[in-house]
Amino acid sequence: RIKQVAGYDDRFCRMWEFYLAACEVAFRYMNQMVFQLQIAKKQDAVPLTRDYMLDAEKGITVTRSMAAE
């Protein structure tokens, strides 16, 4: 637990675990998303598009739907 590692009290740990559980529910069942920005000084330091991530997401979605069946 966080308390043992970082020295937080029980109240903080319970609130943190509740927050994480609420986040999991929101992402899993309420179609929540995370948007990320890649900022770099050089334009070629990062890909211009993030299409490679869409393919990975589609694979995860297919795997989850197959597991649900």
C-alpha positions as CSV (number, residue, x, y, z in Angstrom):
1,R,0.0,0.0,0.0
2,I,0.9,3.6,-0.4
3,K,0.9,4.2,3.3
4,Q,3.7,1.7,3.9
5,V,5.9,3.1,1.1
6,A,5.4,6.8,1.4
7,G,4.1,7.2,4.9
8,Y,0.6,8.4,4.2
9,D,-2.2,7.8,6.8
10,D,-5.2,5.5,6.4
11,R,-7.6,8.3,5.5
12,F,-5.4,9.4,2.5
13,C,-5.0,5.8,1.4
14,R,-8.7,5.1,1.4
15,M,-9.4,8.3,-0.6
16,W,-6.6,7.4,-3.1
17,E,-8.0,3.9,-3.5
18,F,-11.5,5.3,-4.0
19,Y,-10.2,7.7,-6.6
20,L,-8.4,5.0,-8.5
21,A,-11.5,2.8,-8.4
22,A,-13.7,5.6,-9.7
23,C,-11.2,6.3,-12.5
24,E,-11.3,2.6,-13.5
25,V,-15.1,2.7,-13.6
26,A,-15.2,5.9,-15.7
27,F,-12.6,4.6,-18.2
28,R,-14.1,1.1,-18.4
29,Y,-17.8,1.9,-18.6
30,M,-18.3,5.6,-19.3
31,N,-16.1,5.9,-22.4
32,Q,-13.7,8.4,-20.8
33,M,-10.5,9.2,-22.6
34,V,-7.1,10.6,-22.0
35,F,-5.6,13.1,-24.5
36,Q,-1.9,13.3,-24.7
37,L,0.3,16.0,-26.3
38,Q,3.8,15.4,-27.6
39,I,5.8,18.6,-27.6
40,A,9.3,18.7,-29.0
41,K,11.7,21.3,-30.2
42,K,12.5,19.4,-33.4
43,Q,9.5,18.5,-35.6
44,D,11.0,15.1,-36.6
45,A,11.6,14.0,-32.9
46,V,8.1,12.6,-32.6
47,P,5.7,11.1,-35.2
48,L,3.4,13.8,-36.8
49,T,0.4,11.5,-36.4
50,R,-0.5,9.0,-33.7
51,D,-2.0,6.4,-36.0
52,Y,0.2,3.7,-34.6
53,M,-1.7,4.1,-31.3
54,L,-5.1,3.6,-33.0
55,D,-4.1,0.2,-34.2
56,A,-3.0,-0.8,-30.7
57,E,-6.3,0.4,-29.2
58,K,-8.3,-1.5,-31.8
59,G,-6.4,-4.7,-30.8
60,I,-7.2,-4.1,-27.2
61,T,-10.9,-3.5,-27.9
62,V,-11.2,-6.7,-30.0
63,T,-9.4,-8.7,-27.2
64,R,-11.8,-7.3,-24.6
65,S,-14.9,-8.0,-26.6
66,M,-13.7,-11.6,-27.3
67,A,-13.0,-12.1,-23.6
68,A,-16.5,-10.8,-22.7
69,E,-18.2,-13.4,-24.9
